[in-house]
Amino acid sequence: MAALRRPSRSGRSSRVARFTPDFDPDFGDRALTEARHDMVIGRWQGVRDLLAATGEHWPRRTHRLRLLSHAAAGSSTVEAWRAAEPGNPDAAVLRAATEVVRVFDTAIAAGRGGAVDRGRIDASVDACLAAAEAAPADPMPWVSLLSVARLYEGGVPRRQLHHWFAELRRRDPYNTEGHTQVLRYWSARWHGTHGAMYDFARDAAGVAPPGSPLPILVQIARVEEYRYIADGALGRGPVRGFDQHWKHELAVTELLRTHARWIGGREPGSPVAPEEVADLNYLAHAACYAGQVEVARELLGLLGTRAAWVPWVYTGEPEEQFVRFREGLGVGPAAGPATG
């Protein structure tokens, strides 16, 4: 296996050094960017039109709703939309997702060990169930339920969690965001263990069809384990002396398996959609830290300028790492982003 090259002092290297990654949270989805801006300033009509146009493209819809809910959490725009169009199921789904974001914001403000009022969590669950009734085909209310389940002290009854997960899979069997929420539920940071988390990730990855990003769950689990250990050892920042976490035989085997099943199963030459970029950053991060040169070079090339803070933020300064690995791998000029 070739080693990562040290950057030379050539003119080409100086051009690479000027590369600047784009941490746009929408990953080039310009229509989403405009809709989020509208949401922040109190206009909901563009959001309505965007979600109607998205239709039942579930991966894109989940991506858009997740980011719209974060934009909506600090204003009353989604409530204004609900009041203006009480029969619009998209408004119900977005409001439920927004309530979940608000409850998580409350939990973050309370800090480690702080309690969130159970009534607030129950109210967000009720909003999600109402949204599921209003939009019976939509997987997003079930993604929202699987997210908020983590905030209950001691978790939720196993039967209830399984029911919510089964409802998600009935609507979108390979929904990556929903599976990621269950993975985090079973992580050691929340209501499980490293072993339970990896078991879930590997089982889900094993049944994913070729071309599905779902096998990335195994790399997300590896980042979650690293984050847990980093938080325990240092509070924040990289874990020293933990390099083999990314490089040991099983980690490399699973990385290559995810690459083969997801990237190898994609239509050759197909562009990377905005809803794929966050997961592709996980795979590129794993390949870089595992020293898998050809895979890392390919993935960074596919990403172009499109970088995500997570998971890079858990192993150092995101921009520095993204640029350093591109430079060391000799990745060529970045392609323009897909617009979605």
C-alpha positions in Angstrom: 0.0 0.0 0.0 1.4 3.4 -1.0 2.0 5.9 1.8 0.5 9.4 1.9 3.0 11.7 0.2 4.4 14.7 2.0 3.6 17.8 0.1 6.4 19.0 -2.1 7.5 22.6 -2.5 6.6 22.7 -6.1 4.3 25.3 -7.7 1.6 22.5 -8.0 1.7 22.0 -4.2 1.2 25.7 -3.6 -1.9 25.6 -5.8 -3.3 22.6 -3.8 -2.5 24.5 -0.6 -4.9 27.3 -1.7 -7.8 24.8 -1.9 -10.6 25.8 0.4 -13.3 23.3 1.4 -16.9 24.4 1.4 -18.7 23.6 4.7 -22.1 24.5 3.3 -24.5 22.5 5.4 -26.8 22.1 2.4 -24.0 20.5 0.4 -24.9 22.4 -2.7 -28.6 22.1 -2.5 -29.4 25.7 -3.6 -33.1 25.3 -3.4 -32.8 24.1 0.2 -30.5 27.1 1.0 -33.1 29.5 -0.2 -35.9 27.7 1.7 -33.9 27.8 4.9 -33.3 31.5 4.5 -37.0 32.0 4.0 -37.7 30.0 7.2 -35.4 32.1 9.3 -36.9 35.4 8.1 -40.5 34.2 8.6 -41.6 33.2 5.1 -43.0 29.7 4.8 -44.3 29.6 1.2 -41.0 28.7 -0.4 -40.6 25.9 2.1 -44.0 24.6 1.2 -43.2 24.6 -2.5 -39.8 22.9 -2.0 -41.3 20.0 0.0 -44.1 19.6 -2.5 -41.5 19.5 -5.3 -39.4 17.0 -3.4 -42.2 14.5 -3.4 -41.4 10.9 -2.3 -37.7 11.1 -3.0 -37.2 9.9 0.6 -33.4 10.4 1.0 -33.6 14.0 -0.3 -36.8 14.7 1.6 -35.2 13.5 4.9 -32.1 15.6 4.3 -34.1 18.7 3.5 -36.5 18.3 6.4 -33.7 17.7 8.9 -32.0 20.9 7.9 -35.2 22.9 7.6 -36.1 21.8 11.2 -32.9 23.3 12.5 -33.6 26.6 10.7 -37.2 26.6 12.0 -36.3 25.9 15.6 -35.5 29.5 16.5 -38.6 31.1 15.1 -42.3 30.7 14.9 -42.4 30.3 11.1 -43.4 26.7 11.1 -46.3 27.4 13.5 -47.4 30.3 11.2 -47.5 27.8 8.3 -49.5 25.3 10.4 -52.0 28.0 11.3 -52.3 29.1 7.7 -52.6 25.6 6.2 -53.7 23.3 9.0 -54.5 20.5 6.5 -51.0 20.5 4.9 -49.2 17.3 5.9 -45.8 18.7 5.1 -46.3 21.5 7.7 -47.2 18.8 10.3 -44.1 16.8 9.5 -41.8 19.8 9.6 -43.3 21.1 12.9 -42.8 17.7 14.5 -39.1 17.6 13.4 -38.7 21.1 14.7 -40.1 20.2 18.1 -37.6 17.4 18.3 -34.7 19.9 17.5 -36.0 22.3 20.2 -36.1 19.5 22.8 -32.5 18.6 21.9 -31.5 22.2 22.2 -33.0 22.3 25.7 -31.0 19.1 26.5 -27.8 20.7 25.2 -28.5 23.9 27.3 -29.0 21.8 30.4 -25.6 20.2 29.9 -24.3 16.7 30.9 -26.4 15.3 33.7 -29.1 17.9 33.3 -32.7 16.7 33.0 -35.2 17.6 30.3 -38.8 17.9 31.4 -40.5 14.7 30.4 -43.6 16.6 29.5 -41.6 18.4 26.8 -40.3 15.1 25.4 -43.9 13.6 25.5 -45.2 16.7 23.6 -42.6 16.2 20.9 -43.6 12.5 20.6 -47.3 13.5 20.3 -46.4 15.9 17.5 -44.5 13.2 15.7 -47.4 10.7 16.0 -49.8 13.4 14.7 -47.5 14.0 11.8 -47.3 10.3 11.0 -51.1 10.3 10.9 -51.2 13.3 8.7 -48.6 12.0 6.3 -49.0 8.2 6.5 -46.4 7.4 3.7 -43.7 9.7 5.0 -40.8 8.1 6.9 -39.7 11.4 8.5 -42.1 11.4 11.5 -40.6 8.0 12.4 -37.0 9.3 12.0 -38.0 12.1 14.4 -39.4 9.6 16.9 -36.3 7.5 16.8 -34.3 10.6 17.4 -36.2 11.9 20.4 -36.3 8.4 22.0 -32.7 9.0 23.2 -33.8 11.8 25.5 -36.0 9.7 27.8 -34.1 8.8 30.9 -33.4 5.1 30.6 -34.6 5.2 27.0 -38.0 3.9 25.8 -39.3 0.3 26.2 -37.7 -2.0 23.7 -41.0 -3.0 22.2 -41.8 0.7 21.5 -38.5 1.4 19.9 -38.9 -1.7 17.7 -42.3 -0.6 16.7 -41.1 2.8 15.6 -38.2 1.3 13.7 -40.5 -1.2 12.0 -42.8 1.7 10.9 -39.8 3.5 9.5 -38.7 0.5 7.6 -42.2 -0.2 6.2 -42.0 3.2 4.5 -38.3 3.4 3.6 -36.4 0.2 4.4 -32.9 1.6 3.9 -33.4 5.1 5.3 -29.9 6.0 6.4 -30.8 8.9 8.8 -33.4 6.8 10.7 -30.9 3.9 11.0 -28.3 6.4 12.3 -30.6 7.5 15.0 -31.2 4.0 16.2 -27.4 3.4 16.1 -26.9 6.4 18.3 -29.6 5.2 20.7 -27.8 1.9 21.1 -24.4 3.6 21.5 -22.5 3.7 24.9 -23.2 7.5 24.9 -26.9 6.8 25.3 -28.7 3.6 26.1 -26.4 0.8 24.9 -22.8 -0.4 24.5 -20.2 -0.3 21.8 -21.0 -3.9 21.1 -24.8 -3.3 20.7 -24.1 -0.4 18.5 -21.7 -2.3 16.2 -24.1 -5.3 16.1 -26.9 -3.1 14.9 -24.7 -1.3 12.3 -23.3 -4.6 10.9 -26.7 -6.2 10.7 -28.2 -3.3 8.9 -25.2 -3.0 6.5 -25.4 -6.6 5.7 -28.9 -6.4 4.2 -28.4 -3.2 2.3 -28.7 -3.5 -1.5 -25.8 -2.5 -3.8 -25.5 1.2 -4.2 -27.2 2.0 -0.8 -25.2 4.2 1.6 -26.5 2.2 4.5 -23.2 0.3 5.1 -21.7 3.6 6.2 -23.3 2.8 9.6 -20.3 0.7 10.5 -18.0 3.7 9.9 -20.4 6.0 11.8 -20.3 3.5 14.7 -16.4 3.7 14.7 -16.6 7.5 14.9 -19.2 7.2 17.8 -16.8 4.9 19.7 -13.9 7.3 19.2 -16.0 10.2 20.3 -17.1 8.4 23.4 -13.5 7.6 24.4 -12.3 11.1 23.5 -15.0 12.7 25.7 -14.1 10.4 28.6 -10.3 10.8 28.3 -9.9 14.5 27.3 -13.3 16.1 27.3 -12.7 17.2 23.7 -10.2 16.8 20.9 -8.2 13.9 19.4 -7.3 10.8 21.3 -3.6 10.3 21.5 -2.2 6.9 20.9 -5.4 5.6 19.4 -4.3 5.4 15.7 -5.0 1.7 15.4 -8.7 2.5 15.9 -8.9 3.3 12.2 -6.2 1.0 10.9 -6.6 -2.4 12.5 -7.6 -5.3 10.3 -11.3 -5.4 11.0 -11.6 -1.6 10.6 -9.9 -1.7 7.2 -11.9 -4.8 6.1 -15.2 -3.1 7.0 -14.1 0.2 5.3 -13.3 -1.7 2.1 -16.6 -3.6 2.3 -18.6 -0.4 2.7 -16.7 1.1 -0.3 -17.4 -1.9 -2.5 -21.1 -2.2 -1.6 -22.0 1.5 -1.7 -19.6 3.2 -4.1 -19.0 0.1 -6.2 -22.7 -0.4 -6.4 -23.4 3.1 -7.7 -24.0 3.8 -11.4 -20.5 4.6 -12.8 -20.1 8.4 -13.2 -23.2 9.3 -11.3 -22.9 12.6 -9.5 -22.9 12.7 -5.7 -26.3 14.1 -4.6 -26.4 16.6 -1.7 -28.1 14.1 0.6 -25.1 11.7 0.1 -22.4 14.2 1.0 -22.5 13.9 4.8 -22.2 10.1 4.7 -19.5 10.3 2.0 -17.4 12.5 4.4 -17.6 9.6 7.0 -16.2 7.2 4.4 -13.5 9.6 3.2 -12.5 10.2 6.8 -12.2 6.5 7.5 -10.2 5.9 4.3 -7.8 8.7 5.1 -7.2 7.6 8.7 -6.8 4.0 7.7 -4.2 4.9 5.1 -6.1 3.4 2.2 -4.6 5.7 -0.4 -6.5 4.8 -3.5 -9.9 4.7 -1.8 -9.2 7.9 0.0 -8.1 9.6 -3.2 -11.2 8.5 -5.0 -13.6 9.6 -2.3 -12.0 13.0 -1.8 -12.2 13.4 -5.6 -15.9 12.6 -5.5 -16.5 15.1 -2.7 -14.6 18.0 -4.4 -15.0 21.0 -2.2 -18.0 19.6 -0.2 -16.8 19.0 3.4 -18.8 18.3 6.5 -17.8 19.3 10.0 -18.6 15.8 11.3 -16.7 13.5 11.6 -13.6 15.6 11.0 -14.3 17.8 14.0 -13.7 14.8 16.3 -10.2 14.2 15.1 -8.9 17.8 14.8 -9.6 21.0 13.0 -11.8 20.0 10.0 -10.5 22.4 7.4 -6.9 21.6 8.2 -7.4 17.8 7.9 -9.5 18.0 4.7 -6.8 20.1 3.0 -3.9 18.1 4.4 -5.2 14.8 3.2 -6.1 16.2 -0.3 -2.6 17.6 -0.5 -0.9 14.5 0.7 -2.9 12.4 -1.8 -2.4 14.7 -4.7 -6.1 15.0 -5.3 -6.7 17.1 -8.4 -8.8 20.3 -8.9 -12.2 20.0 -7.1 -15.3 19.5 -9.1 -18.3 21.8 -8.7 -21.1 20.7 -6.3 -24.3 19.0 -7.3 -27.2 21.4 -6.9 -29.9 18.8 -6.2 
